[in-house]
């Protein structure tokens, strides 16, 4: 197959799958790309184009509308144009390679599109490239299911959200210790004593210290709740929905005795590989946490519950792109069941930290207050800035950790997140 064509065919296939099926995109990349003999540079290109095509699909749709009225959304022609225009306008790829490959793809027996049509549209867009002005789209253009969840947001919050989600996410690394961090000579910004983000994007495997196991990848907002929690040493701890493993790694690194649980086999495999790379010792059980024996009791339980994941929209733009909306009723019920399971596994005076990578009230604050109404023996422990004064802006009036997708003063882009710390009093 012609150079570049196979990569663009994979992009086309992934975009169609991401639209039509509720797939975990990280696992799709791994399973789809690893089956084929593709270079690291081509793998990175595929991921770059797929993510940006979904991140900017509403902008690209407006461009398509200006140049043709003869296209139905989400057919083969649409996906070819979405990918190609993203490469031409958003990513500024070489026009010949993009247009030629897109036309060639129409000859594939599994793609129902006209080469002449695709060629004409793309050449017209390319001729007028300098006249195409990229602007942020309006909040009202986002999926209706999402905008309806945020009637309490004002225009400033809406505009801030739109501005932030179109940006490329930063790669944030958490180190075992500050000594290892100081060994790394790379263009970086330090975020805590033990974490940095990279100022330029790199393949994870090429970052210094990868093979040595000096660090792991974990978003800033995901690491902060445990970073702000004292006395983890020797705590008998359960991480109930553990993969991809960042919080387990934090706990082990702080000297906690951790038993991790993960239901998804593929995610557990990735976590096991990272445990080995980091030289961390931890029991990882592949099982549904709802089936854990309640004879087991823990000092500390971390529950990073399944959720809509809207806080990770920069990393997972497929959440807005896909046809199927999150099943919120199913998620709420599962979160409630997991909270009730966690309370049964907790010792007296034990601590439960509930987290979701979501900033929607129903999945965070409301879930916790409903739990507290029915469990009077639990109380809120406020998160405190402790040794990270900057974190006080994320601690709300209830003492919860809360943030939508944001950009903080040092330029770091962080995910939306919610965390609550509860104590069992009897």
Beta strands, then each sheet from edge to edge (+ up, - down):
strand 1: 172-175
strand 2: 188-192
strand 3: 195-198
strand 4: 215-217
strand 5: 236-239
strand 6: 257-262
strand 7: 283-286
strand 8: 298-304
strand 9: 346-356
strand 10: 378-381
strand 11: 401-403
strand 12: 406-407
strand 13: 413-414
strand 14: 417-424
sheet 1: 2+ 3- 1+ 4-
sheet 2: 7+ 6+ 5+ 8+ 9+ 14- 10+
sheet 3: 7+ 6+ 5+ 8+ 9+ 14- 11+
sheet 4: 12+ 13-
end
